[in-house]
Amino acid sequence: FGKQRMRQEKALSRSIRQTLQPEAEGLQDVEPRACAAAGQVGLMGLYETMFAQYGVTCAQVLLTGQELQNRGSLSSLLNTMDALLRMKVIPVLNGNDVLAPDPSMDSDLQNVLSIPDNDQLSAQVARSMGADLLILLSDVEGIYTGHPSQSASRLIRTYYPEHSTDVQFWGKSRVGKGGMESKLKSAVEAVEGNTAVVIANGTSQRDTILDIVAGKPIGTLITRNGHGALVSPASVLVDEARAGSSVLQRLSSEQRAEILRRLAQLLSERKTEILEANSQDLNAATSLSPSLRARLELTEEKLKSLASGLEQLAVLITRDDPIGEVLNKTLVAHNLELVQQRVPMGVLLVIFESRPDCLPQVSGLAIATGNGMLLKGGSEAQSTNRCLHSLVREALELHAPPSAIGLVDTREEVSELVSCEKIDLVIPRGSNQLVESIMSQAGGRVPVLGHSEGICHVYIDSKADIKKAVKIVVDSKCDYPAACNAMETLLLHADLLTDYRFQAIISALREKKVVLHPGPRLAAAMPVDMASVSNMDREYSGLECSVELVDGVQEAVAHVNTHGSGHTDCIVTEDSFAVREFEAGVDSACVFHNASTRFSDGYRFGLGAEVGISTGKVHARGPVGMKGLT
C-alpha cells in the first residue's frame, strides 16, 4: 500500500517531459522507508475501520525488535501493553520499517520492501509478556509433512519440537520473509518460553481465532507437555503401537499368557505403590461428584479383582487363542480352499474418565488379542494411570516392546489421533458428553465403539417371586451405583401397588438410603401429593432411581425402548410367556431374566475383561472381550 501510494505521489510531482520518459528511469525507484511510513497510515486506517464495526478501539505499537533487548524499553513496552489491555484496547503490533536498520529490496517480492519478520517479532513479544497462547495465521491449515497440495501430505495436529524430522518445508511465502519454516522457528522460540502456539489458516471462512480459544482442533498446536518435558507426538505413538502389535501377534499364546500373569503379579506386588498414587489423585480431586469419586478410587479388593481377571484371560488364550482361530472354511474349487480367520484389529484408542481400573483391564485384552493400544485417562487419575501404565510396560518387556501400549497425555493428541485415520478403532468409556464428542471428532473417518448412557431398567412383573425381586433390585441399584450397568429406573406392574410386594421392594431400597423419584403414574396413584420426575431418561449414577407403574409386559417393553439407552434391561417374573415377550421386544445389548443388571460385565460373562459395553449393532454388542477385538 505504501509503495503504491508513494509511486502515485512521485508520478504526480513529475513534469510532462519526465512523465513521457520510460518508466524504468526513476518511477520504480522509491525510498523504502518512505513507503513504510505511508503504508503504516493506510494499514492502521484499515484496522481502525474494521474494529470500529464491533465498537472496539485499537492502538498502534511499532517495534524494531531492539526494544525487547533493552530492559528499560522492554519494561515500558510491557507497561503500555498492560494499560491498553486493561482498557480493552486492542494493540496492533508491527515492525517499524521506518527505523529498521539496513532495509533491502527482496527480489522474490519484486522490490517490495523487506520488513522484519513479524512472526519472529510476535514470538519474542509473546515470550516477553508470558503469554499463554500465540496464534500465527497462514494461508494453509497448519504444518504438513510435505507440500499441502500433495495428496500424500498429512496435516500435523500436534507438533513437538524434538520431532522435526516429520516436517518438510517448501518455497517461501509470497507475503513476508520466511514462510512456514520461519513460522515454525518462531513458534519453537515461543514454546521455549512456555507459550503454546497454534499455526492455522487465517483465510478460511470459519471463526478461526474463536475456535482455537474454545479448544477446537484447528491448525497445528506446537507445545510441550505439562511437566516441561517433550513427549512423543501422536503419530509416533501410533507407529510404535502398531510395531508392538506386530510383535505381539507373532508370539505364542503361552508367551502372551506369561505377560498377562506377570501383570497380574505386579498388581499384587506393587499394590502399596498403586494405592499411594491413587491417594494423591483422590486428595487432589476435591471438586469431583460422589459418583465420579467412587469410580476414581482404587481398593485392595478392586486390585484383586483386576488380577483375577488377568489370570482368567491367560487361561482363556492358552485354551482358546483368538488369534488365528478359523471361523469358516470353503472349498471353492479343486485344490482351492478359502479360509476365514480371526486377526488383531491393529491399533486401538481407549479413552476413559475417572476409571483407572480400566487401564489394566483393557491393556490385558490388547495383549491377549495382539493389538497395539493407546490409552487416555482422565486428568483426575493422572498419577494412578501413570503408575499402572509403568507396570504394563514392565510386564510387556518379557516378550514384546513396551511401546505396544502407550499412554496419551493431552486432549490435543486425542483430537489428532481420532482424526488422523491411523487408528483402527476408538473406544470411549465415560459420560454421554465424552462419547458424543469423540464421535463428532471422528466424523465417520474412524469407527467408534461404545455406549453414550447406561439407563438400565428392572421390570417387576405381577408373577415375580418377591424374594428374587428384592435381591435383584437391591443388587442392581446398590452394588455399585456409579457403574453404567446399575439400575436407573424400576418398573413395577400396577397390580403390585395393592399388595405387600410393593412395600417390600420400596422398603428394601429405602433401607439402603436410595432416593426414589416417582414417575407421573406412580405419583398420581399415591395417597398424598407427590412431585413426579420430569425426565424418565435420566442416568443418576448414584443412590437414586426413578420408579414407575406399567400395566404389563408390553407396556414395560414400550417404556424401556422409549426411555432406555439400549444397554441392559431385566425382567423379574416366573411367567415364561412374559419372559419371551420381554426378551423378544426389548432392543438392548443385554436382556436378562431374573438376574441383576450388574451381571452385564465382561468378567462376569467369563470374558476375563472387557474394553467396554457396546450398544451399537455393528461388529460387537454388549460386553466386548477378546472376540470383539479380532
Legacy VTK file of the C-alpha trace (Angstrom):
# vtk DataFile Version 3.0
C-alpha trace
ASCII
DATASET POLYDATA
POINTS 630 float
0.000 0.000 0.000
2.789 2.410 0.948
4.786 1.717 -2.210
1.737 2.212 -4.438
0.881 5.458 -2.690
4.418 6.820 -2.929
4.662 5.897 -6.611
1.427 7.786 -7.187
2.782 10.842 -5.360
6.029 10.675 -7.321
4.166 10.423 -10.613
2.010 13.464 -9.762
5.111 15.518 -8.908
6.792 14.900 -12.286
6.774 17.225 -15.242
5.179 16.236 -18.564
8.667 15.667 -20.010
9.602 13.332 -17.145
6.312 11.504 -17.407
6.886 10.724 -21.103
10.238 9.130 -20.323
10.437 5.286 -19.963
9.105 4.036 -16.629
12.407 2.427 -15.722
14.108 5.804 -15.459
13.014 6.547 -11.932
9.359 5.778 -11.208
10.191 2.353 -9.731
12.957 3.766 -7.541
11.063 4.667 -4.333
12.783 5.046 -0.955
11.724 2.030 1.183
11.447 3.913 4.486
9.156 6.490 2.898
6.963 3.657 1.574
6.795 2.151 5.060
5.777 5.475 6.621
2.986 5.950 4.087
1.877 2.338 4.348
1.547 2.384 8.138
-1.076 5.120 7.907
-3.153 3.092 5.487
-2.736 -0.126 7.453
-3.894 1.417 10.738
-6.777 3.107 8.933
-7.908 -0.325 7.787
-7.573 -1.833 11.278
-9.436 1.089 12.836
-12.304 0.761 10.350
-12.610 -2.985 10.889
-12.501 -2.897 14.698
-14.897 0.073 14.801
-17.608 -2.173 13.326
-17.579 -4.066 16.646
-17.234 -0.993 18.870
-13.612 -1.850 19.657
-10.750 0.626 19.859
-7.305 -0.287 18.568
-3.854 1.245 19.050
-0.637 1.010 17.085
2.607 -0.276 18.630
5.630 -0.133 16.302
8.714 -2.146 17.179
12.123 -2.676 15.638
12.900 -5.616 17.921
15.633 -3.734 19.733
13.126 -2.721 22.429
12.997 -6.337 23.571
16.760 -6.399 24.164
16.846 -3.337 26.415
15.495 -3.801 29.927
14.209 -0.235 30.220
12.498 -0.265 26.810
11.033 -3.696 27.483
9.579 -2.544 30.800
7.967 0.468 29.083
6.568 -1.757 26.344
5.058 -4.236 28.838
3.518 -1.392 30.873
1.998 0.100 27.720
0.592 -3.269 26.607
-0.827 -3.916 30.065
-2.506 -0.497 30.176
-4.058 -0.962 26.717
-5.387 -4.440 27.508
-6.843 -3.312 30.854
-8.763 -0.620 28.957
-9.879 -3.273 26.431
-7.973 -1.564 23.634
-6.537 -3.934 21.016
-2.811 -3.302 20.489
-1.736 -3.848 16.875
1.982 -4.645 16.874
4.039 -4.228 13.736
7.652 -3.982 12.672
8.750 -0.371 12.403
10.272 -0.384 8.924
10.886 3.362 9.069
13.540 2.855 11.754
14.591 -0.689 10.903
18.337 -0.889 10.210
19.651 -1.688 6.731
16.428 -2.261 4.782
16.904 -4.075 1.487
14.936 -4.985 -1.591
13.511 -8.507 -1.864
13.701 -9.921 -5.394
11.043 -12.535 -4.560
8.571 -9.708 -3.973
9.699 -7.602 -6.949
11.260 -4.772 -4.952
8.584 -4.640 -2.251
10.274 -3.617 0.993
11.707 -6.456 3.093
10.333 -5.856 6.585
11.500 -7.560 9.789
9.875 -10.966 10.264
6.642 -10.287 12.183
6.369 -13.984 13.144
9.690 -13.730 14.926
8.687 -10.418 16.460
5.382 -11.800 17.745
7.166 -14.817 19.284
9.561 -12.525 21.128
6.728 -10.309 22.370
4.641 -13.314 23.484
7.616 -14.750 25.316
8.455 -11.422 26.972
4.839 -10.961 28.103
4.480 -14.543 29.375
1.511 -15.155 27.060
-0.386 -18.435 27.370
-1.096 -18.716 23.658
0.275 -17.290 20.407
-1.735 -17.753 17.194
0.185 -17.462 13.912
-2.084 -17.227 10.874
-1.109 -18.546 7.463
-2.820 -19.293 4.151
-2.710 -23.068 4.797
-4.267 -25.177 7.582
-1.052 -25.647 9.539
2.158 -27.673 9.372
2.169 -30.545 6.887
4.512 -33.469 6.355
5.010 -32.201 2.776
3.636 -29.598 0.399
-0.072 -29.026 1.232
-1.041 -29.554 -2.411
0.318 -33.100 -2.433
-2.236 -35.812 -1.664
0.290 -37.764 0.433
0.900 -34.791 2.728
-0.689 -35.026 6.156
-1.635 -32.175 8.468
0.250 -32.496 11.763
-2.239 -31.674 14.522
0.262 -31.589 17.390
3.938 -30.800 16.882
6.691 -31.298 19.451
9.986 -29.547 18.618
12.169 -32.617 19.120
10.399 -34.450 16.270
11.297 -32.115 13.414
12.152 -34.980 11.024
8.464 -35.435 10.136
8.258 -31.984 8.538
9.375 -30.927 5.065
9.432 -27.272 4.031
8.746 -25.888 0.594
9.274 -22.467 -1.024
8.991 -19.258 0.937
5.765 -17.327 1.325
4.724 -14.588 -1.106
3.900 -12.477 1.967
6.634 -11.606 4.474
10.056 -13.195 4.524
10.214 -16.707 5.810
7.082 -18.732 5.082
6.171 -21.787 7.149
9.758 -22.534 8.110
10.012 -19.077 9.676
6.673 -19.517 11.449
7.776 -22.831 12.922
11.105 -21.397 14.033
9.253 -18.540 15.727
6.785 -20.969 17.296
9.573 -23.104 18.777
11.120 -19.965 20.283
7.783 -19.081 21.905
7.322 -22.637 23.206
10.743 -22.492 24.841
9.343 -19.555 26.816
6.333 -21.694 27.885
3.915 -20.112 25.404
1.828 -22.603 23.428
1.484 -21.788 19.718
-1.165 -22.619 17.118
-0.455 -22.177 13.404
-3.728 -22.044 11.495
-5.389 -20.813 8.309
-6.412 -17.172 8.570
-8.058 -17.087 5.148
-10.811 -19.643 5.813
-14.447 -18.679 6.353
-14.673 -20.135 9.855
-14.093 -18.229 13.113
-10.533 -19.496 13.393
-9.398 -17.499 16.420
-12.595 -18.142 18.412
-12.450 -21.855 17.571
-8.836 -22.097 18.726
-9.557 -20.318 22.003
-12.566 -22.634 22.506
-10.193 -25.609 22.321
-11.285 -26.977 18.950
-8.649 -28.944 16.987
-7.815 -26.184 14.491
-4.456 -25.994 12.733
-1.253 -27.286 14.324
-0.549 -26.963 18.042
3.122 -26.552 18.960
3.601 -27.259 22.655
5.264 -29.210 25.448
3.513 -31.448 27.963
2.506 -30.191 31.395
5.743 -31.268 33.058
8.089 -29.316 30.839
9.436 -32.415 29.081
8.835 -33.067 25.429
6.758 -36.155 24.658
6.198 -38.240 21.552
3.751 -36.799 19.054
0.579 -38.768 18.443
1.679 -40.098 15.058
4.858 -41.544 16.591
2.857 -43.222 19.370
0.584 -44.858 16.772
3.541 -46.142 14.748
5.205 -47.549 17.873
1.961 -49.230 18.994
1.487 -50.765 15.528
5.043 -52.099 15.540
4.396 -53.533 19.000
1.181 -55.159 17.770
3.147 -56.856 15.002
5.416 -58.442 17.629
2.563 -59.401 19.976
0.560 -61.229 17.332
3.599 -63.317 16.387
4.047 -64.506 19.975
2.658 -67.854 21.027
-0.443 -67.873 23.220
1.717 -69.098 26.125
4.091 -66.136 25.764
1.197 -63.683 25.795
-0.248 -65.537 28.791
3.092 -65.096 30.593
2.859 -61.320 30.079
-0.692 -61.324 31.471
0.305 -63.390 34.507
3.257 -61.079 35.123
0.960 -58.037 35.012
-1.424 -59.712 37.473
1.549 -60.447 39.745
2.724 -56.815 39.565
-0.726 -55.549 40.571
-0.411 -57.592 43.735
3.265 -56.906 44.457
3.016 -53.124 43.894
-0.387 -52.545 45.480
1.074 -50.119 48.040
2.657 -48.029 45.287
-0.590 -48.083 43.272
-2.776 -47.096 46.226
-0.389 -44.266 47.164
-0.641 -42.857 43.624
-4.403 -43.220 43.786
-4.464 -41.433 47.123
-2.668 -38.460 45.525
-5.366 -38.273 42.850
-8.170 -38.559 45.409
-6.666 -35.791 47.555
-6.442 -33.500 44.531
-9.957 -34.330 43.278
-11.824 -32.074 45.679
-14.439 -30.949 43.150
-15.459 -34.377 41.811
-19.035 -35.565 42.262
-19.527 -38.566 44.616
-20.217 -40.904 41.680
-17.021 -39.895 39.822
-15.021 -40.078 43.046
-16.282 -43.622 43.578
-15.065 -44.568 40.107
-11.700 -42.919 40.732
-10.994 -44.767 43.975
-8.988 -47.990 43.895
-9.072 -50.502 46.740
-7.253 -53.718 47.520
-10.430 -55.567 46.568
-10.523 -53.886 43.151
-6.877 -54.748 42.564
-7.533 -58.389 43.473
-10.433 -58.444 41.019
-8.256 -56.940 38.284
-5.508 -59.502 38.894
-8.066 -62.324 38.856
-9.425 -61.089 35.524
-5.942 -61.052 34.000
-5.287 -64.596 35.270
-8.580 -65.649 33.693
-7.519 -64.065 30.377
-4.250 -66.005 30.494
-6.162 -69.263 30.908
-8.586 -68.387 28.113
-5.959 -67.637 25.456
-3.917 -70.777 26.212
-7.091 -72.835 25.924
-8.745 -70.984 23.026
-6.410 -68.471 21.346
-8.459 -65.910 19.376
-5.554 -65.113 17.023
-5.725 -67.379 14.008
-8.997 -69.013 15.049
-10.631 -70.474 11.942
-14.193 -69.204 11.589
-15.059 -70.743 8.259
-13.604 -72.930 5.500
-14.964 -73.214 1.997
-13.680 -75.406 -0.846
-14.360 -73.051 -3.761
-12.654 -75.221 -6.393
-10.328 -78.186 -6.722
-7.253 -77.522 -4.521
-8.573 -74.016 -3.757
-9.718 -73.512 -0.177
-10.990 -70.206 1.253
-10.276 -69.797 4.975
-11.676 -67.091 7.258
-9.563 -66.462 10.374
-9.541 -64.061 13.292
-6.748 -61.468 13.260
-5.972 -58.486 15.522
-7.601 -55.188 14.571
-4.356 -53.217 14.745
-4.172 -50.131 16.986
-6.980 -49.253 19.391
-7.522 -45.936 21.164
-9.333 -46.255 24.509
-10.468 -43.068 26.270
-11.804 -43.357 29.801
-12.847 -40.983 32.588
-12.182 -41.392 36.319
-11.672 -45.144 35.893
-8.015 -46.078 36.480
-9.058 -49.732 36.949
-9.944 -49.646 33.246
-6.261 -49.340 32.281
-5.012 -52.831 33.271
-8.289 -54.378 32.054
-8.080 -53.081 28.501
-4.285 -53.439 28.409
-4.752 -57.117 29.221
-7.222 -57.512 26.378
-4.837 -55.805 23.957
-2.035 -58.175 24.979
-4.317 -61.207 24.723
-5.508 -60.280 21.230
-2.217 -58.989 19.834
-3.465 -55.434 19.368
-1.489 -52.250 19.896
-3.254 -49.756 22.144
-3.137 -46.112 23.140
-4.765 -45.090 26.417
-6.082 -41.690 27.504
-7.332 -41.464 31.060
-8.900 -38.518 32.815
-6.565 -35.886 34.243
-8.100 -36.532 37.672
-6.468 -40.016 37.639
-3.125 -38.952 36.177
-0.874 -40.294 38.946
-2.711 -43.628 39.147
-2.741 -44.083 35.383
0.979 -43.427 35.100
1.733 -45.891 37.867
-0.432 -48.608 36.296
0.949 -47.919 32.817
4.505 -48.353 34.094
3.509 -51.831 35.322
2.017 -52.686 31.926
5.271 -51.658 30.246
7.280 -53.725 32.720
5.162 -56.804 32.029
5.456 -56.337 28.250
9.249 -56.367 28.493
9.094 -60.151 28.968
8.455 -60.757 25.245
7.368 -57.543 23.466
8.199 -53.836 23.065
6.801 -51.754 25.975
5.612 -49.179 23.408
2.941 -51.629 22.190
0.678 -49.983 24.780
1.151 -46.224 25.014
-0.243 -43.521 27.264
-1.573 -40.318 25.675
-1.123 -37.192 27.789
-3.186 -34.419 26.214
-6.621 -33.780 24.745
-4.932 -32.302 21.684
-3.288 -35.662 20.988
-6.674 -37.373 21.256
-8.154 -34.941 18.726
-5.259 -35.626 16.370
-5.498 -39.397 16.795
-9.261 -39.501 16.263
-8.999 -37.507 13.045
-5.770 -38.911 11.572
-7.245 -42.198 10.246
-4.282 -44.194 11.599
-6.326 -45.594 14.486
-8.353 -48.733 13.695
-10.961 -48.448 16.461
-11.793 -45.830 19.103
-13.452 -46.947 22.346
-14.659 -44.098 24.598
-15.695 -45.092 28.127
-17.293 -42.301 30.086
-20.035 -39.724 30.049
-22.531 -39.105 27.289
-20.723 -35.842 26.516
-17.398 -37.667 26.092
-18.823 -40.278 23.708
-20.674 -37.692 21.627
-17.553 -35.510 21.455
-15.399 -38.411 20.240
-17.990 -39.471 17.653
-18.167 -35.887 16.397
-14.379 -35.615 16.114
-14.145 -38.983 14.360
-16.598 -37.744 11.731
-17.032 -41.226 10.293
-13.324 -41.497 9.424
-12.550 -43.852 12.322
-15.024 -46.399 13.762
-16.169 -45.689 17.330
-17.405 -48.453 19.625
-19.235 -47.592 22.810
-22.406 -46.513 24.524
-23.426 -43.000 25.377
-25.503 -43.692 28.526
-26.371 -46.506 30.928
-30.098 -46.087 31.586
-30.860 -49.635 32.758
-34.324 -50.893 33.762
-35.602 -53.626 36.041
-39.242 -54.635 35.451
-41.001 -56.498 38.283
-43.883 -58.474 36.777
-47.100 -59.371 38.607
-45.898 -63.007 38.763
-42.488 -62.229 40.222
-41.018 -64.098 43.188
-40.738 -61.388 45.848
-37.502 -62.747 47.384
-35.820 -62.781 43.989
-37.252 -59.376 43.153
-35.885 -57.694 46.284
-32.404 -59.207 45.860
-32.202 -58.310 42.163
-33.444 -54.732 42.645
-31.123 -54.017 45.574
-28.085 -55.511 43.825
-28.848 -53.733 40.538
-29.020 -50.357 42.253
-26.768 -50.571 45.295
-23.847 -52.873 44.441
-22.040 -50.106 42.502
-24.385 -47.156 41.882
-21.858 -45.261 39.721
-21.471 -48.112 37.221
-23.009 -47.887 33.766
-24.866 -51.171 34.362
-26.581 -50.020 37.573
-30.382 -49.804 37.581
-31.684 -46.278 36.948
-35.417 -46.994 36.527
-37.569 -49.508 38.398
-40.760 -50.527 36.581
-43.499 -52.166 38.673
-46.608 -53.957 37.438
-49.605 -51.876 38.558
-51.103 -54.920 40.385
-48.169 -54.829 42.850
-49.312 -51.476 44.205
-52.166 -53.097 46.135
-50.250 -55.933 47.810
-47.286 -56.356 50.167
-44.705 -56.809 47.388
-44.693 -53.109 46.502
-43.924 -52.130 50.081
-41.272 -54.859 50.412
-39.352 -53.600 47.377
-39.627 -49.914 48.307
-38.615 -50.574 51.918
-35.556 -52.566 50.822
-34.361 -49.666 48.681
-35.014 -47.106 51.422
-33.025 -49.196 53.881
-30.077 -48.756 51.503
-30.691 -44.972 51.528
-31.806 -44.920 47.885
-33.683 -41.729 46.909
-36.794 -42.682 44.919
-38.261 -40.426 42.225
-41.833 -41.447 41.287
-42.909 -41.323 37.671
-46.115 -39.486 36.660
-48.379 -42.509 37.029
-46.982 -43.640 40.395
-47.126 -40.098 41.778
-50.796 -39.822 40.763
-51.609 -43.169 42.444
-50.087 -42.265 45.816
-52.449 -41.178 48.624
-50.500 -37.953 49.217
-49.456 -35.334 46.691
-46.002 -36.077 45.290
-43.954 -34.304 42.646
-43.228 -36.678 39.773
-39.881 -36.881 37.985
-39.917 -34.751 34.857
-37.379 -36.823 32.911
-37.624 -40.605 32.699
-34.427 -40.731 30.570
-32.137 -39.812 33.449
-28.939 -41.603 34.469
-28.393 -40.871 38.183
-25.071 -42.706 38.723
-25.735 -42.663 42.474
-28.131 -43.918 45.141
-31.182 -42.591 43.289
-33.601 -44.085 40.783
-36.921 -43.464 39.090
-39.924 -45.678 39.887
-42.946 -46.032 37.601
-46.037 -48.216 37.150
-46.924 -50.131 33.966
-49.908 -52.343 33.151
-47.970 -55.329 31.864
-45.028 -56.659 29.917
-45.953 -54.947 26.636
-46.133 -51.547 28.306
-42.849 -52.289 30.083
-41.198 -53.117 26.744
-42.529 -49.896 25.212
-41.220 -47.861 28.162
-37.769 -49.456 28.013
-37.431 -48.919 24.265
-38.594 -45.308 24.594
-36.570 -44.216 27.625
-33.710 -46.719 27.789
-30.248 -46.448 26.261
-30.038 -49.959 24.812
-27.561 -51.056 27.488
-29.001 -53.641 29.922
-32.596 -54.363 30.999
-34.105 -57.088 33.144
-37.465 -58.751 33.803
-38.233 -60.480 37.115
-41.054 -62.997 36.750
-41.957 -66.690 36.897
-44.191 -66.349 33.809
-42.441 -67.900 30.791
-44.760 -66.096 28.358
-43.846 -62.707 29.850
-40.155 -63.638 29.625
-40.462 -64.424 25.891
-42.356 -61.172 25.272
-39.787 -59.108 27.145
-36.714 -60.757 25.621
-38.101 -60.551 22.101
-39.367 -56.997 22.443
-36.593 -55.119 24.270
-33.975 -53.715 21.895
-30.917 -53.684 24.164
-27.408 -55.118 24.118
-28.155 -57.264 27.182
-31.611 -58.540 28.229
-31.831 -60.612 31.441
-34.407 -62.781 33.150
-34.233 -62.950 36.949
-30.685 -61.545 37.038
-29.208 -58.277 38.241
-28.263 -55.686 35.625
-24.821 -55.682 37.282
-24.273 -59.078 35.656
-23.679 -57.181 32.379
-19.906 -57.263 32.679
-17.130 -58.943 30.726
-15.576 -60.507 33.817
-18.914 -61.949 34.976
-19.527 -63.215 31.443
-16.311 -65.214 31.684
-14.516 -62.986 29.175
-11.742 -62.171 31.647
-12.166 -58.452 30.993
-13.885 -56.039 28.638
-12.905 -52.891 26.778
-16.435 -51.599 27.188
-20.066 -52.362 26.560
-21.275 -51.661 23.062
-24.880 -50.608 22.499
-24.370 -50.432 18.745
-25.373 -53.161 16.321
-22.303 -53.339 14.082
-19.385 -55.704 14.783
-19.933 -56.199 18.533
-22.764 -55.724 21.031
-22.796 -55.980 24.806
-19.573 -56.522 26.834
-16.712 -56.573 24.321
-13.953 -59.031 25.179
-11.295 -60.828 23.142
-13.537 -61.964 20.304
-14.785 -58.414 19.820
-11.237 -57.135 19.224
-10.351 -59.562 16.423
LINES 1 631
630 0 1 2 3 4 5 6 7 8 9 10 11 12 13 14 15 16 17 18 19 20 21 22 23 24 25 26 27 28 29 30 31 32 33 34 35 36 37 38 39 40 41 42 43 44 45 46 47 48 49 50 51 52 53 54 55 56 57 58 59 60 61 62 63 64 65 66 67 68 69 70 71 72 73 74 75 76 77 78 79 80 81 82 83 84 85 86 87 88 89 90 91 92 93 94 95 96 97 98 99 100 101 102 103 104 105 106 107 108 109 110 111 112 113 114 115 116 117 118 119 120 121 122 123 124 125 126 127 128 129 130 131 132 133 134 135 136 137 138 139 140 141 142 143 144 145 146 147 148 149 150 151 152 153 154 155 156 157 158 159 160 161 162 163 164 165 166 167 168 169 170 171 172 173 174 175 176 177 178 179 180 181 182 183 184 185 186 187 188 189 190 191 192 193 194 195 196 197 198 199 200 201 202 203 204 205 206 207 208 209 210 211 212 213 214 215 216 217 218 219 220 221 222 223 224 225 226 227 228 229 230 231 232 233 234 235 236 237 238 239 240 241 242 243 244 245 246 247 248 249 250 251 252 253 254 255 256 257 258 259 260 261 262 263 264 265 266 267 268 269 270 271 272 273 274 275 276 277 278 279 280 281 282 283 284 285 286 287 288 289 290 291 292 293 294 295 296 297 298 299 300 301 302 303 304 305 306 307 308 309 310 311 312 313 314 315 316 317 318 319 320 321 322 323 324 325 326 327 328 329 330 331 332 333 334 335 336 337 338 339 340 341 342 343 344 345 346 347 348 349 350 351 352 353 354 355 356 357 358 359 360 361 362 363 364 365 366 367 368 369 370 371 372 373 374 375 376 377 378 379 380 381 382 383 384 385 386 387 388 389 390 391 392 393 394 395 396 397 398 399 400 401 402 403 404 405 406 407 408 409 410 411 412 413 414 415 416 417 418 419 420 421 422 423 424 425 426 427 428 429 430 431 432 433 434 435 436 437 438 439 440 441 442 443 444 445 446 447 448 449 450 451 452 453 454 455 456 457 458 459 460 461 462 463 464 465 466 467 468 469 470 471 472 473 474 475 476 477 478 479 480 481 482 483 484 485 486 487 488 489 490 491 492 493 494 495 496 497 498 499 500 501 502 503 504 505 506 507 508 509 510 511 512 513 514 515 516 517 518 519 520 521 522 523 524 525 526 527 528 529 530 531 532 533 534 535 536 537 538 539 540 541 542 543 544 545 546 547 548 549 550 551 552 553 554 555 556 557 558 559 560 561 562 563 564 565 566 567 568 569 570 571 572 573 574 575 576 577 578 579 580 581 582 583 584 585 586 587 588 589 590 591 592 593 594 595 596 597 598 599 600 601 602 603 604 605 606 607 608 609 610 611 612 613 614 615 616 617 618 619 620 621 622 623 624 625 626 627 628 629
